[in-house]
Amino acid sequence: MAFLVRFWGTRGSIPTPGRATCRYGGNTSCVEIRTDDSLFICDGGTGLRELGVDLLRRGNTPISAHLLFSHMHWDHIQGFPFFAPAYRPQNRFHIYGTHPGDTRFHSLLSGQMRSAYFPVDFSELNAHVDATDLGADGARLIEGVMVRCFEQKHPGLSYAYSLERNGRKVVYATDNEIDLTLADPTLPVREPNAPRVIPGKFIEFCRGADLLIADGQYTDAEYLKCTGWGHARATTVVDLAVQAGVRQVAIYHHDPMQSDRDVENKIETCRLRAARFGSPLFVFAAREGVEIKVD
Amino acid sequence: MAATQDGNDELGALTAENEIPVMPVQVITRPYMLQQIRGPGSPIVYNLEADVLVVGRADDADIRIGSTALSRRHMRLERYQGGYRAIDLDSSNGVYLNEVRVHSAVLRDGDTLQLGNAVFLFHEGK
């Protein structure tokens, strides 16, 4: 087994509990990626709280995990103060910056745990929480997994991460407004069915992924009202996945206004698009509580 | 409905004059269910009452499906957060949740599960 990928939070922007979202979930971004020997956590939205509960339920052995943050917007860090394993002294957590000396993520996580914002100070966490980085090239071998990062288009910047092991590859790419990076950003409006030209570097970063988890927050209609907000059309993610030869793509970071039915309609549109391209790509909606094996 | 001198009515609830009594409500319960809608043995409904159930073609499976398209021990259903979670027991043909192949999944009302050539509909209980 190369990877087990479990979704703990798939919603963007703000948690959205309620009847209309109970299938795909209302927790914000958090994905657990496990191998036999290692644990990676991508983002610490509200889904991180439940991941923490589950980690403690799995047993008493010390937990060591590698935390990769796409960026520090609230919906990607708000679960961290409630991450119970961080309060246990036998546990170790490594927070990765994208280059040497990059301690932004560590600094901002600790910054949100000050009395003005939260009653428990970061210094009161009993686990060992250290700041480290992916190295000068933004790539590092961590417990047998090659982890790479890629800078994305988002207000204040965000990062995608690829994880490779034993010939298998998972890419986590959320909060990325790919549509603003298209060779012709007006093409999707003028010719919606035409293939969109995505920057080659990003295609190569995602090349051959067995599972791509990508921000597909908006439908085409929604995107017209939210251009510049930092998120992509789900249909553009399909083009990316097809051009990169991805095996399956999980559309992620669902808009808070989208009900379960809206998410399903969004996915149906994406599947039709992939089929129109004659691609074997499988498209599905990231859903809380679902675990995918990549082997 | 006769009122007694101290204001109690026949339902037993104290009432002030002109006040409508709060009536006891009968709570409707329904078990969690797995409804097989396709494949050998269908249609059939299984009430899910145990904390752990194994679905497969083995004779001792809790839900036995007589098809070689299922592994002997194909999937486990276990209680999770008041509902159920489905876990693939390394089956040959996989577990498909609403057409997505999953290793495990927390189940929601209306989910479909395909194991080999058997298809099930999951119903949340009350």
Interface residues (C-beta under 8 A of the other chain):
Chain A: L4 R6 C22 R23 F284 R287 E288 G289 V290 E291 I292 K293
Chain B: R85 D88 L97 E99 V100 R101 V102 H103 S104 A105 V106 R108 G110
